[in-house]
């Protein structure tokens, strides 16, 4: 009799077990995914289609835990799998693509893992692989910087994703550890928030009005394109919430003061002179599609991930794309100025270093390429150019000999090569101005003053030969010396012609970067800059974004 009762009881028991497992998927997964299966899968990984590095990371991770599963466990209360999948889905908010981490495939595996032991093991292993990949991408960048941008020379951070994940699991702080991976700089967070908002607009099929090209439109003019520009400002308000953009759309063709104020604010946001004149650069900025700006936000978030995790307590950020130099102290911007950067064919690269000293009343030792391409033609057209400009001419590479009288040289006969050395004396005409800021680098680039102050009023300031010209050299000198203001003797020395070297009390980190979307000031508004060196386009092509 008992045996008969057992036969009746067993099918019912199995049925209720199946129901229990069906409505408790974590238990189902725990029963299917086991250590031996994981070990076998990693020993023959062809079905997982992993690259060599990805496989090595997985093998190292699971070897340290005797192939025990992480996400598919015997703990019915475990939510680690949900935490991991939520983390992978968050790649989109960071400007990355969740499908690079197989999110959809993982979700399908999660759905079927209860009926298939192989699916459960695949879910376990591929979830770990995706988490390791995304953690590394958030901490140091998705792309290899030097390959994506040949002009980027700032070393990327090294990051051991396996050690990171092991530590986070050991301390039971996986969620917090995920949150700490991406850059915490306020500028990155502003780009992230703007990206989310712009994607929402794109999801609503927002398309910004296109304004046809025309001659410059000036304040007070009447022009048929003005109603379109009004409409564009209304769209700009919806996108960025700038108070000055909050105007009414109308058919009024008069370029009135209210619209002028809106256009000036738009110009300021897009790195243009806020003069209210609607010229080609302003029209180009207005006509940038929303889809392009989304891509621009993504690639600049990636560039910020390429930077070191800790930039320093006090540092300089030179944004060549934005024509700006900013000084930071404890991540607060304390100084901001306009700069002039290299021409497109002498573009300023992205690299880092540390300011070590300043030179008051510097000589300018002219590079041969500049002497030949820029200065020689001026001397050939004006025989007094070198003399009036305070240039000395020396034979060969000998700056210690007697200078040569420029009138004794047939400058028009120089067809190939340049057998002289040019050096410009200190003074008001010196191309380096009164101050030069030096830091060791392989590009022979430094920061300096300039006598050509009017160039700072231009929209696109690509006039130098690669070095950085400064709008406010004295303010930078005070910051570099960690002083609120310069002492009287310092400014007196600048009025003379004597060359004086002043060493900084402590090296000052400096980062020259190319960022076309960035925040300026406390308002957290994202400013967009022209892609002057075409690096956005080339890097986006490389990333296939």
N, C-alpha and C positions, 0 to 999 in steps of 0.2 A: 504493500500500500504506500509506504513512503516513497518508493521509487516511482510509482505512478504519479504521485503528487509533484515530485521533482520535475517529471517530464512536462506536466501542465504549467508548472511555475516558470521554467526556464525561458520559454518563448515570450511570456509576459515580461519577465525581467529584462530580456534583451530589447524588447520594444520600448520599455520605459527608459532604458539606458540610451537608446538612440534619440528619443525625444529630449532627454536631458542634455545630451551632447549637441544636438541641433540648436537648442536655444542657449547654449553656453559655448560659443565658438572657441573661446580661449582654452577650454578644457579639451575640445576636439583637437586643436592644434597641438596641445601639449602631449596628447597621446600619440600623435603621428610623428612629430619632429623629434628625432633622437640624435644623440651625439655620434653614433656609429654611421648614420646616414650622412650627417654633415661631413664627417671625416672622409667617407668614400666620395662624396660629391667634390670635395676640394682636391682629392687625389686625381680625379679624372674630370677636370672642369670644362671640357669642350662644349658641353651642352649649355653652359652659362654665358659663353661668348665674352669672357673677361680678358682684358689685356694683361701683359706680364706684371706690371706694377700693381694693378688691382688685385690680381690673384695672390701676389706675394703679401700684400697687406692683409688679405683675408686669412691666409695661412698663418701669419704671425699673430693675428688677433685671436683666432680660435685655438691655436696651439697653447696660448697662455691660459686658456680656460678649459683645457682638455675637451675641446669641441662641444662644450655645453651650449645650448641655444640661449639667446638673449631675448628675442622678441616673441618666440613661440615657446612658452614655458609651462610648467605644471602649476603655476600660481594662477588660480582663477580670477584673482583681483588685480593681476598685472595689467597695466595700461601702457606698457612700454612700446608696444607695437603701434598703438594709436599716437603716442607721443612722437615716434619716429616718422610715421606717415604724415602727420601734421607738419613736422619740421621739413620734410621733403617738399610738401605742397607750398611751404612758405618761400621756396626759391623764387617764385614769381614776384613776390613783394620786394625781393632784393635785386630785381633786374635780371635774374637768371631764368632759365627755362626748365620747368619741373620735369619735362620729358627727357632731358639729358640725364635724369636720375631715375628714369623708368617708372614714374609715378603711376601711370595708368596700368602698366603691367603688374605692378605690385598690388594695386587695388583689385585687379582680376584674380591674382593668386590668393589674396585674402578671402575672396568670395568662394574659391574652389578648394581651399586648403583643407576644409573639413571633410572632403570626400576623397582626397588624394594625399598620400604620404609624401610623394615626390614633390607635389605642389607646395606642401608645407615646408619642406626642407629648402626648396628653391626660394620661397618667400623669406625664410630666415636668412639665407646667405645673401640674397640680392638686396634685402633691406639693409644689412650691415654694409654692403658695398656702396649703396646709395648714400648712406649716412656719412661714411668716411669721405666719399667724393665731395659731398656738399659742404661738410665741415672744412675741408681743405680749401675749397673754392671761396668760401666766405672769409676765411682767415688770411688768404694770400692772393686771391684772384683766380678766376676760372681759366683765364688764358695765361700762357707764358709771355710775360711782358715784352721781353726782347724780341720774340718772334712776331708778336702782334704789332709792335711799333719799333722799327729799327732805330729810332731816335730816343728810345727810353733806356737809360743807363743807371737807374736806381735799383739796387739789388732787391729782389723780392724776399719777403720773409720766409724762412724755413718753418715748416709746420708738420709735426708728426701726428697725423689724424688718428692712428691706432692708439698711441699713448694718450691722446686727448679723450677718446671714447672709453678706454679702460679706466682712466681716472674718474671720469664723470659717472660711470656705472658703480665704481667702487665707493664713491662718496654719496651715491644715491641723489645726485643733483643734475640729472640729464637735461631736464627742461631749462634750468638756469644756465647750464653750460652752453646749450644751443643759443640762447639769447645773447650770450657774451661774445659770439664769434665774429660778427660783422663789425666794421668800424663804428666806434661810439662818438666820433667827431660830430658836432652839431651840423656841420655842412652835409655830411653823408645822410644824416637823418632827415634833413630838409629835402634832399634829392629823393629819398625813399617816399616821403609823404607826397611830394609833387607827382612822382611817377604813379602812385596809386590813384590820385585824383585825375590825372590826364588819361589813364587807362579807363577810368569810369566814363569820362567824356567820350572817348573813342568807342566804348561799348554802347553808348547812346547814339552812335553814328554822327557825331559832331564833325562838321567840316568847316574850316575857317574860310571866310570869304576871300576871294582872290582879287587883288587890286592891280589893274593894268599899269604898265610902266608909263611914265610921263615925265616931262621936265619938272624940276623942283617946284614944290608947292610951298609958298611962304605964308606966315601968319597974315591974315587980312585978305588973302586972295579968295577969289571965287572960282571953283573948279568942279567939273561934273563928277570927279572921283570922291569928293568929300563925303557924300552919303555912304559910300562903301567903307570909307575909313571910319566913319562914325560906327557903322555896324561892326567893324573889326574891333573897335575899342569895347563895344558891348560884349563881344565874345572874349576879349582879353580879361574883362572883369569876371566873367564866369569861370575862366581858367585860373586866374591868379588872385582875384579879390583885392587888387590895388584900388584904393579909394578914388584916385584920380581917373580911373577908367570908367567909373560909374556915371555914364552919361546916357542920354536918351537917343535912340536911333531915329533919324528923320531924313527927309529929302532935302533939307537945307544945304545948299552948295557953298555957303559962306564959311571960311575957315576962321571960326570965331574963337575968342579967348578960352572958352571952356574946353574946346577940342584941342587947342594948342597945349593947354595944361596936361591933357591926357596923353598927347603925343610925346611931350617932353618926358613924362614918366615912363612911357614905353621905350623911348630911346635910352633912358638911364638903365632900364632893366636889361637892355640888349647891348650894353657896352658901347653905346654911341653918344656923341655929344648931344646934350639936351638943349638944342637950339630951336626946336620946333619946326625946323625946315624939313619937309618930307622929300628927301632925295633918294638916290638909288639904294644906299645902304639901309635906310629906314624901310623902304618898300620891300627890300629883300628880306628883312627881319619879319615884317608883317605877313609876308607870303610863305614863310616856312610852314609846311603842313604839320598838323598835330602828330601824325605818325612819325615824322622826322624828329620832332622834339622828344617823343618817347624813346626813340633809339638813341638820341643824344644823352638823355638822362641815364640810360642803361650803360652806355660805354664810359661815362664819367664816373658812375658808381664803381665800375670795374677798375678804373684807374686809381681811385681812392683805396681800393682793396690792395693794389700793388704797393702802396706806401708802407713804411715801417709802422708797426703797431704803436710805438711811442716815438713821437717826433721831437720830444724834448720839452723841458719846462719853458724855455724861451727859444723861439726859432723864427726864421724868415721863410715865407712862402712866396715864391715868384711865379705868378701865373702868366706865362707868355701869351696864351690865347686871350686872356682877359686884359692884357696890358696893365697888370696890377702887381704891386709888391705889398704884402701885408706882413706886419710883425705881430707875433702872438706871445702872450705870457699867460701861462696856466690855461691854455686853450681859449683865451679871450683876446680878440683882436684889439690891439692898442695903437696901431699905426697903419695907415693905408695911403698909397700914393700911386700916381700914374707912372708908367715906364714906357720906354721905347725898346723894341726887341729887334732881332735880326731880320733882314729881308728874306723873302721866300727862298732865294737861292743860297742864303747864308743863315738858314733857320737855326734858332737857338735850341739845342737839344734839352732833353729832360735828364737831370742828374742831381746829385746832392754833394754837399761838402760842409765845410765849417769856416766862417770868416775868422781870419787870424789877425789881420792888421789893416790899417788905413794909411794912405799916403796923401799928405797935404801938398798941394802944388806939384802934381806928378809930371814927369816927362812922359811923352808918348813915343814909345819905340814902335814904329809903324811896321806891321807885318808886310812881308813882300807882296802878298796877294793884293792887299789894299793899296800899297804903293803903286803897283802896276795898273790895276783895274780902275782905281778911283782917283788917285792923286796925280799920276803922270799925265793923263789927258788934261787936267786943269792947268798943270804947269806948261804944257805944250800950247795951250790956248792963251795963257797969261804968263809971260816970262817972270813976273814979279810974285807969282803965287807962293812959292816956297819962302821967299824972303819976307813977304808981308805976313805970312802965317807963322813965322818963327821956326821954320824947319831948318835943321842942320843936315848936311849931306856928308856921309863918311864913305871912304872907299871900302869895298868888300864887306867883311864883317867886323871891321876895326873901328869901334866907337871911341877908342882911346887916342886915336891920331888926330891930326889937324883936320877940321872940316874943309870941304871943297867949296869954292865959290860957285854957286849955281850958274852964274853967267858964263863960266868957262866950259860948260857941258852943252853939247848939242843934243838936246832932249828929243828932238824929232828923229834922230838917227837910231834911237833905241827901238829895235823891232822885236828882238827876242831876248828874254832875260832882263834882269835889273841888277847891274853890278855895284849897287850902292846900298847903304843903310840910311834910312830917314829917321830922324828923331826930332820931335817937336818940343821946344822949350816950354817950361811952365809959363802961365800967364793967362790973360783973359780970353785969348784966342785958342788956347789949347783945347783940343777935341775932347779931352777927358775932364775939362772943367777944373775945379779947385780941389776935388776929392776923388780918391779911388779906393775901392774896398776890395781887398784881396782874399782869395781862398784857393787852396791847392786843387787843381783839376787838370785833366789831360786835354781840355779843349781851349786852354788859354783864354777863358772867359772870366770877366770880373764885372763889378758894378761900378759905375762912375757918374759923376756930375756931367753936365754938358752946357756949353754956351748957347745952344740952339733951343731956347725955352719955348719958342712958338710952336714947335712940333708936338708938344704935349696937347695942343688943342685939336689935333687931328683925330678922326674916328679910328682909322686903321694905322697904328704906329709901328710899322715895320721899316725902320730907316737905318738901323745899325748894321754893323758887320758881324753880329753875333753876340757882342757884349750887351749889357743892360744899362741904359741911361736912366737916371733917376730924376724925378720931379722934385723931391724933397731930401737932398743929400744930408743936410744938417740935422734933420729930424732922425734920419737913419743913424747918423754918427752918434747922436745922444743915446739912442736905443742900444746900439752896439756896445757902447761904453757903460751901459746900465746907469745912465745919468738922466735926470729930469730935464736938464738943459746943459749946454756946453759952456765951459768956462771962458772967460774973456780972452785969455791968452790964446786959446785955440782959434777963435775967430780972428784975432789979430794976426796970427800966423798965416791965415788964409789970404789976407790982404797983400802979403808980400810975394816974393818969387822964390823963396827958399824952400827946397823940397825936404819935408820932415816926415818920418815914419812913426806912427803911433800904434803900439800893439794893444790888442784888446785884453782886458783882465781875464777873460775866459773865452775860448772858441765858441762861436755862435753858429749853431746848425742852420743850414740853408738848403732849401729844396726848390729846384727849378722844375716846374711841372707844366703840363699842357692840359688845362681843364676848361672845357667850353660850356659847362653848366656848373654854377657855384653860387654860394650865398655870400652877400656882403652886408655886414652890420647885423644888428640885433633883430631886424624884422623877419628874418628867416626866408625872405623872398628869394627864389632861385633866379639868378641872372644868367642869361644866355649870351654867348660870344661867338663871333664868326669863326669858322674853321679855316683860319688863315694859312695853315700849312697842310691842309687836306688830310690831317691825321685822323679825324673822326671817320671820314669816308673809308680810308684804307684799313683802319682797325676794325670797323664794322664789317667790311668785306671779309676780312680774315676770320672774324668771329661767326660770320654767317647769321648775323642778327638782323 
